[in-house]
């Protein structure tokens, strides 16, 4: 007969070192003495321009909006219009793929109904309209939420 040992009878050896409770309290409770301010930090505040006028009939000078200067990193600058056309072309290239179109049409069918598909499983004319509107919506949302004007290309 073999001698067996139950797993609950085996001794448990912990891999974590014991931590003193005072050490935990020191890590949690930080006093102001332990916090130090970095003396090398330079605080910059933008200067405000204030002007006073004696005559109340004087026209108030309006600040001209600051015009963003184009940064030239290479031989030529890519305009925002070219960036937008490139973005639209890339999205069109993605949306023209048949597998992607089937995926989006299936999502739109779940939302709007089966009239987006034909009896044979293709896309109906109304489905194509909804697909085109989805493309336009994605392009619009991309231009609203992504700052494509900040993209800089080094050529």
BALOBA-1460 file (C-alpha; in Angstrom, 3 decimals):
// residues 155
<rec num="1" residu="x" x="0.000" y="0.000" z="0.000"/>
<rec num="2" residu="x" x="1.360" y="3.414" z="-1.010"/>
<rec num="3" residu="x" x="1.504" y="6.205" z="1.439"/>
<rec num="4" residu="x" x="-0.315" y="9.321" z="0.161"/>
<rec num="5" residu="x" x="-0.487" y="12.808" z="1.532"/>
<rec num="6" residu="x" x="-3.463" y="15.100" z="1.345"/>
<rec num="7" residu="x" x="-2.709" y="18.488" z="-0.233"/>
<rec num="8" residu="x" x="-4.200" y="20.334" z="2.712"/>
<rec num="9" residu="x" x="-1.657" y="18.644" z="5.027"/>
<rec num="10" residu="x" x="1.322" y="20.130" z="3.167"/>
<rec num="11" residu="x" x="3.026" y="23.184" z="4.682"/>
<rec num="12" residu="x" x="2.426" y="26.516" z="2.933"/>
<rec num="13" residu="x" x="5.489" y="28.603" z="2.141"/>
<rec num="14" residu="x" x="4.808" y="32.222" z="1.250"/>
<rec num="15" residu="x" x="6.887" y="33.840" z="-1.496"/>
<rec num="16" residu="x" x="6.168" y="37.376" z="-0.313"/>
<rec num="17" residu="x" x="8.461" y="38.829" z="2.327"/>
<rec num="18" residu="x" x="6.805" y="39.961" z="5.542"/>
<rec num="19" residu="x" x="6.038" y="43.673" z="5.642"/>
<rec num="20" residu="x" x="6.086" y="45.614" z="8.840"/>
<rec num="21" residu="x" x="2.844" y="47.541" z="9.476"/>
<rec num="22" residu="x" x="4.848" y="50.713" z="10.229"/>
<rec num="23" residu="x" x="6.420" y="50.488" z="6.786"/>
<rec num="24" residu="x" x="2.987" y="50.370" z="5.147"/>
<rec num="25" residu="x" x="1.811" y="53.391" z="7.141"/>
<rec num="26" residu="x" x="4.944" y="55.312" z="6.110"/>
<rec num="27" residu="x" x="4.236" y="54.634" z="2.440"/>
<rec num="28" residu="x" x="0.572" y="55.622" z="2.688"/>
<rec num="29" residu="x" x="0.775" y="58.690" z="4.922"/>
<rec num="30" residu="x" x="3.096" y="61.242" z="3.323"/>
<rec num="31" residu="x" x="3.832" y="64.318" z="5.366"/>
<rec num="32" residu="x" x="4.595" y="67.755" z="3.961"/>
<rec num="33" residu="x" x="8.196" y="67.381" z="5.127"/>
<rec num="34" residu="x" x="8.733" y="64.462" z="2.769"/>
<rec num="35" residu="x" x="7.377" y="66.324" z="-0.244"/>
<rec num="36" residu="x" x="9.862" y="68.669" z="-1.876"/>
<rec num="37" residu="x" x="9.321" y="71.225" z="-4.590"/>
<rec num="38" residu="x" x="11.659" y="71.062" z="-7.547"/>
<rec num="39" residu="x" x="13.542" y="74.360" z="-7.538"/>
<rec num="40" residu="x" x="14.449" y="74.095" z="-11.237"/>
<rec num="41" residu="x" x="10.847" y="74.474" z="-12.413"/>
<rec num="42" residu="x" x="10.277" y="77.777" z="-14.143"/>
<rec num="43" residu="x" x="6.737" y="79.088" z="-14.056"/>
<rec num="44" residu="x" x="5.750" y="80.970" z="-17.187"/>
<rec num="45" residu="x" x="2.656" y="83.104" z="-17.270"/>
<rec num="46" residu="x" x="1.477" y="84.828" z="-20.393"/>
<rec num="47" residu="x" x="1.533" y="88.590" z="-20.088"/>
<rec num="48" residu="x" x="-1.810" y="90.272" z="-20.448"/>
<rec num="49" residu="x" x="-2.100" y="93.459" z="-22.463"/>
<rec num="50" residu="x" x="-4.364" y="96.016" z="-20.850"/>
<rec num="51" residu="x" x="-5.016" y="99.490" z="-22.176"/>
<rec num="52" residu="x" x="-7.095" y="102.273" z="-20.688"/>
<rec num="53" residu="x" x="-8.803" y="105.016" z="-22.606"/>
<rec num="54" residu="x" x="-10.010" y="108.364" z="-21.310"/>
<rec num="55" residu="x" x="-12.630" y="108.872" z="-23.993"/>
<rec num="56" residu="x" x="-15.560" y="106.519" z="-23.964"/>
<rec num="57" residu="x" x="-16.371" y="107.324" z="-27.637"/>
<rec num="58" residu="x" x="-13.124" y="105.810" z="-28.925"/>
<rec num="59" residu="x" x="-13.556" y="102.727" z="-31.024"/>
<rec num="60" residu="x" x="-12.528" y="99.568" z="-29.320"/>
<rec num="61" residu="x" x="-9.652" y="97.949" z="-31.097"/>
<rec num="62" residu="x" x="-10.370" y="94.353" z="-31.868"/>
<rec num="63" residu="x" x="-7.572" y="91.861" z="-31.840"/>
<rec num="64" residu="x" x="-6.891" y="90.416" z="-35.221"/>
<rec num="65" residu="x" x="-7.111" y="86.650" z="-35.244"/>
<rec num="66" residu="x" x="-3.739" y="85.013" z="-35.297"/>
<rec num="67" residu="x" x="-2.960" y="83.369" z="-38.581"/>
<rec num="68" residu="x" x="-1.261" y="80.011" z="-38.374"/>
<rec num="69" residu="x" x="1.998" y="80.026" z="-40.213"/>
<rec num="70" residu="x" x="2.810" y="77.002" z="-42.242"/>
<rec num="71" residu="x" x="5.893" y="75.202" z="-41.043"/>
<rec num="72" residu="x" x="8.158" y="74.185" z="-43.843"/>
<rec num="73" residu="x" x="10.029" y="71.051" z="-42.954"/>
<rec num="74" residu="x" x="11.106" y="70.008" z="-46.403"/>
<rec num="75" residu="x" x="11.129" y="71.279" z="-49.943"/>
<rec num="76" residu="x" x="7.413" y="72.064" z="-50.137"/>
<rec num="77" residu="x" x="4.395" y="72.414" z="-47.871"/>
<rec num="78" residu="x" x="1.359" y="70.134" z="-48.083"/>
<rec num="79" residu="x" x="-1.757" y="72.310" z="-47.879"/>
<rec num="80" residu="x" x="-4.767" y="71.442" z="-45.753"/>
<rec num="81" residu="x" x="-6.854" y="70.876" z="-48.879"/>
<rec num="82" residu="x" x="-4.425" y="68.226" z="-50.132"/>
<rec num="83" residu="x" x="-4.478" y="66.575" z="-46.693"/>
<rec num="84" residu="x" x="-8.278" y="66.485" z="-46.762"/>
<rec num="85" residu="x" x="-8.354" y="65.096" z="-50.309"/>
<rec num="86" residu="x" x="-5.841" y="62.421" z="-49.289"/>
<rec num="87" residu="x" x="-7.951" y="61.504" z="-46.264"/>
<rec num="88" residu="x" x="-11.113" y="61.269" z="-48.385"/>
<rec num="89" residu="x" x="-9.303" y="59.141" z="-50.961"/>
<rec num="90" residu="x" x="-8.016" y="56.785" z="-48.275"/>
<rec num="91" residu="x" x="-11.463" y="56.412" z="-46.744"/>
<rec num="92" residu="x" x="-12.971" y="55.852" z="-50.192"/>
<rec num="93" residu="x" x="-10.370" y="53.155" z="-50.877"/>
<rec num="94" residu="x" x="-11.372" y="51.446" z="-47.612"/>
<rec num="95" residu="x" x="-15.124" y="51.825" z="-48.231"/>
<rec num="96" residu="x" x="-14.955" y="50.451" z="-51.797"/>
<rec num="97" residu="x" x="-13.742" y="47.042" z="-50.572"/>
<rec num="98" residu="x" x="-16.512" y="44.435" z="-50.976"/>
<rec num="99" residu="x" x="-15.884" y="42.684" z="-47.644"/>
<rec num="100" residu="x" x="-15.962" y="45.991" z="-45.767"/>
<rec num="101" residu="x" x="-19.133" y="47.014" z="-47.636"/>
<rec num="102" residu="x" x="-20.863" y="43.741" z="-46.687"/>
<rec num="103" residu="x" x="-19.846" y="44.274" z="-43.063"/>
<rec num="104" residu="x" x="-21.215" y="47.844" z="-42.945"/>
<rec num="105" residu="x" x="-24.402" y="46.887" z="-44.848"/>
<rec num="106" residu="x" x="-25.032" y="44.069" z="-42.340"/>
<rec num="107" residu="x" x="-24.709" y="46.574" z="-39.487"/>
<rec num="108" residu="x" x="-27.019" y="49.037" z="-41.257"/>
<rec num="109" residu="x" x="-29.501" y="46.227" z="-41.951"/>
<rec num="110" residu="x" x="-29.633" y="45.452" z="-38.237"/>
<rec num="111" residu="x" x="-30.340" y="49.115" z="-37.507"/>
<rec num="112" residu="x" x="-32.687" y="50.130" z="-40.342"/>
<rec num="113" residu="x" x="-34.159" y="46.879" z="-41.642"/>
<rec num="114" residu="x" x="-34.008" y="44.390" z="-44.503"/>
<rec num="115" residu="x" x="-35.008" y="46.861" z="-47.235"/>
<rec num="116" residu="x" x="-31.306" y="47.745" z="-47.580"/>
<rec num="117" residu="x" x="-30.671" y="44.346" z="-49.191"/>
<rec num="118" residu="x" x="-32.090" y="42.707" z="-52.321"/>
<rec num="119" residu="x" x="-33.688" y="39.263" z="-52.400"/>
<rec num="120" residu="x" x="-30.429" y="37.780" z="-53.679"/>
<rec num="121" residu="x" x="-28.434" y="39.226" z="-50.751"/>
<rec num="122" residu="x" x="-26.931" y="42.176" z="-52.615"/>
<rec num="123" residu="x" x="-27.294" y="45.834" z="-51.747"/>
<rec num="124" residu="x" x="-30.408" y="47.682" z="-52.916"/>
<rec num="125" residu="x" x="-30.395" y="51.259" z="-54.221"/>
<rec num="126" residu="x" x="-31.614" y="52.491" z="-50.851"/>
<rec num="127" residu="x" x="-28.845" y="50.423" z="-49.252"/>
<rec num="128" residu="x" x="-26.280" y="52.109" z="-51.494"/>
<rec num="129" residu="x" x="-27.703" y="55.496" z="-50.443"/>
<rec num="130" residu="x" x="-27.386" y="54.580" z="-46.764"/>
<rec num="131" residu="x" x="-23.862" y="53.263" z="-47.397"/>
<rec num="132" residu="x" x="-22.878" y="56.540" z="-49.106"/>
<rec num="133" residu="x" x="-24.382" y="58.519" z="-46.215"/>
<rec num="134" residu="x" x="-22.365" y="56.383" z="-43.794"/>
<rec num="135" residu="x" x="-19.210" y="57.142" z="-45.778"/>
<rec num="136" residu="x" x="-19.970" y="60.871" z="-45.637"/>
<rec num="137" residu="x" x="-20.740" y="60.696" z="-41.930"/>
<rec num="138" residu="x" x="-17.470" y="58.894" z="-41.175"/>
<rec num="139" residu="x" x="-15.522" y="61.415" z="-43.249"/>
<rec num="140" residu="x" x="-17.269" y="64.332" z="-41.534"/>
<rec num="141" residu="x" x="-16.711" y="62.921" z="-38.034"/>
<rec num="142" residu="x" x="-13.061" y="62.264" z="-38.846"/>
<rec num="143" residu="x" x="-12.508" y="65.855" z="-39.967"/>
<rec num="144" residu="x" x="-14.327" y="67.201" z="-36.895"/>
<rec num="145" residu="x" x="-12.582" y="65.126" z="-34.244"/>
<rec num="146" residu="x" x="-9.130" y="64.604" z="-35.778"/>
<rec num="147" residu="x" x="-6.861" y="67.605" z="-36.303"/>
<rec num="148" residu="x" x="-5.600" y="66.746" z="-39.760"/>
<rec num="149" residu="x" x="-4.183" y="70.271" z="-40.130"/>
<rec num="150" residu="x" x="-1.500" y="69.408" z="-37.574"/>
<rec num="151" residu="x" x="-0.116" y="66.608" z="-39.709"/>
<rec num="152" residu="x" x="3.263" y="67.469" z="-41.108"/>
<rec num="153" residu="x" x="4.905" y="65.498" z="-43.850"/>
<rec num="154" residu="x" x="8.673" y="65.679" z="-44.318"/>
<rec num="155" residu="x" x="9.565" y="65.296" z="-47.949"/>
